[in-house]
Amino acid sequence: MFWKIYNEDNIFGDLTSDSIIPEGTEARGKIVAKEDGVLAGSSYIVEKLKKLNLEAEGMKDGAHFKKGNVVMEIRGDAREILKAERTVLNILGRMSGIATKTMRIVEKVKEINPHVRVACTRKTLWGYLDKIAVKIGGGDTHRWNLGDMVMIKDNHLSLISLDEAMERLKDLSFTKKIEVEADSEELALKAAELGADIVMLDNMSPEEVCRIAEKLKGKYNVLVEVSGGITEENIEKYARCNVDIISMGALTHSARSINFSMEMERV
């Protein structure tokens, strides 16, 4: 992702820097936080900058920073630093925004139920980078891709019955879990009866989730996930239910980027 963003930004070169900054000028760029947050993307950025012959040192991923803190310093050719500036700030900003939001929500949930995992979904903008940021913030990445596990959703069940789907999965490797998305108590209980490893209670009220989760946990050895419509404002109600995972698209699709800026100086 770094190189995709960088190459798009530099597709015709940096007209300004290449025109007015003398060739061979050495500089240092300090990345300054304009607000408080949790840092994510630091190690990723440091590794990518090596290919531009730039040396970078930063706070560790997961570190808490305050407004005004220098979270990273980049040293090397001034033109190269300037060419990479916006790419670096964009990635650090988005990843740190996701990590900051995730950590805030995870801490809120753990106070109520320390056994519940807060997970993201595949509603991402930058794929793996978004999920890495969730992990840095203390959340669970859920599926990294479609091959991680079987997840039978409503669109699958509009084409095939759950009974037939589970029959077709009877020879699936033991290494792969099976999850079924259920929008009703009847479907949730049937999924557990047919051998699902995880039942996702989708788009249900906290009251419905608590009631159905107790029935599932009372009879089946199954993980219970709740998803759909979960927000930072209502997640505490779901955390009080007997569930194992709360997954939220909002961790990634609604996270606000942290504001960073770069201050340059000649060395």
Secondary structure, DSSP 8 states (H G I E B T S, - for coil): -HHHHHHHHTTT--HHHHHHS-TT-EEEEEEEESS-EE--SHHHHHHHHHTTT-EEEE--TT-EE-TT-EEEEEEEEHHHHHHHHHHHHHHHHHHHHHHHHHHHHHHHHHHH-TT-EEE--S--SSTHHHHHHHHHTT-B---SSTTSSEEE-HHHHTTS-HHHHHHHTTTS-TTS-EEEEESSHHHHHHHHHTT-SEEEEES--HHHHHHHHHHHHHH---EEEEESS--TTTHHHHHTSS-SEEE-THHHHT-----EEEEEEE-
